[in-house]
C-alpha cells in the first residue's frame, strides 16, 4: 500500500500567536507528520455576529464572547501565512491550511497550495466547493455530520469541474469535540470507499490515538489529528488535541501498522523460514528399528527438528520397510 498521509492538525491552536504557530510546525515535523495544517478564514466572512458557539466551544472558552469574537482572535493574516510556509519549508514538512471562505481559498491558491481540505462544515456550501474545484489539484473531503447523499453531491461538484475521483480522498469524521467512541462508527469509512469508489481516510476527534491507528488497519490512506503544544492552554480545540509526545506516538503506531499490513499474500517470511527446521517436526524412531522392519505407530512418532520426513507423509510411511537400522530419536529415512 502507499504510505499513509498523516496530517497534524494545528488548526487554531496557535491562539493567534505566530510564534506559537511556528512551534506547532516544529513539533509536527519532529513527530514525523507529513503535513501540518492550519485554518484560514476571515471571521466576517465565516459567521454572523450573532452566531452561537458550539457546546464544546462554550465548555472550552466560556460564553463571555461570541463565536465571531473568538474567531477574530484566531485569524492568521496573509503575512502570517508567508511566515509559516517558509517555516514549514525550513523544517521539511508540507504546509497546508483549510480555507473556510472563498477569499481564503484564493489566498492559499496564490501561495501555491494545490492540495485542499474541505472541512465538514463546508461540505454543503456549493459556491465554496466550486471555488476549491477551480484551483485544486487534489481534494481531501471531511464528512462529519454528512449523509451519503450529501457526500455524493459534493463529489459530483468536483467531478463536474474535472477533478476525478482518483484525485479525491474522502475522510470519515465525527464532528464532536471530543467524539465519543460509541459515535465513531469507523466501519462507515469503508462504506464510503466501496459506495463511491474513492480513497478513504479518517479525521479523528476522539481522545487518544487508538482510533486513527485502527482506521489505518481498515484501509485509511489519510489520517488527520488535532494537536497542541499544551492541552491546558485556553482556546476551543486544545482539550481534544494530542500533545507533541502523543502525536509522535500516533505517527510511530501508524507507521508500524503500515509495515504490518503487508501485501496480503500469505507466505512465510524470511524470518519464519529460518524457524521452520526448529519448530516443525519430522518422523523419528521411538525405539530401535531393524533394517527391513515395517514402520508403524509403535516405532515412529513426530518430534522436532523439522529437517527430515514430514509427519504429513505418515500414511505414506506406515507399512513401508526400514531401509536400514534406526536408533531411538534418529530421523527416519525412506
C-alpha positions, 0 to 999 in steps of 0.5 A: 500500500502507499504510505499513509498521509498523516496530517497534524492538525494545528488548526487554531491552536496557535491562539493567534500567536505566530510564534506559537504557530511556528512551534506547532510546525516544529513539533509536527515535523519532529513527530514525523507528520507529513503535513501540518495544517492550519485554518484560514478564514476571515471571521466576517466572512465565516459567521454572523455576529450573532452566531452561537458557539458550539457546546464544546466551544462554550465548555472550552472558552466560556460564553463571555464572547461570541463565536465571531469574537473568538474567531477574530482572535484566531485569524492568521493574516496573509503575512502570517501565512508567508511566515509559516510556509517558509517555516514549514519549508525550513523544517521539511514538512508540507504546509497546508491550511483549510480555507473556510471562505472563498477569499481564503481559498484564493489566498492559499491558491496564490501561495501555491497550495494545490492540495485542499481540505474541505472541512465538514462544515463546508461540505454543503456550501456549493459556491465554496466547493466550486471555488476549491474545484477551480484551483485544486489539484487534489481534494481531501473531503471531511464528512462529519455530520454528512449523509451519503447523499450529501457526500455524493453531491459534493463529489459530483461538484468536483467531478463536474469541474474535472477533478476525478475521483482518483484525485479525491480522498474522502475522510470519515469524521465525527464532528464532536469535540471530543467524539465519543467512541460509541459515535465513531462508527469507523466501519462507515469509512469503508462504506464510503470507499466501496459506495463511491469508489474513492480513497478513504481516510479518517479525521479523528476527534476522539481522545487518544490515538487508538482510533486513527491507528485502527482506521489505518488497519481498515484501509485509511490512506489519510489520517488527520489529528488535532494537536497542541503544544499544551492541552491546558492552554485556553482556546476551543480545540486544545482539550481534544488535541494530542500533545507533541509526545502523543502525536509522535506516538500516533505517527510511530503506531501508524507507521508500524501498522503500515509495515504490518499490513503487508501485501496480503499474500500469505507466505512465510517470511524470511524470518519464519523460514529460518524457524521452520527446521526448529519448530516443525517436526519430522518422523523419528524412531521411538525405539530401535528399528531393524533394517527391513522392519515395517514402520508403524505407530509403535516405532515412529512418532513426530518430534522436532527438528523439522529437517527430515520426513514430514509427519504429513507423509505418515500414511505414506510411511506406515507399512513401508520397510526400514531401509536400514537400522534406526536408533531411538530419536534418529530421523527416519529415512525412506 
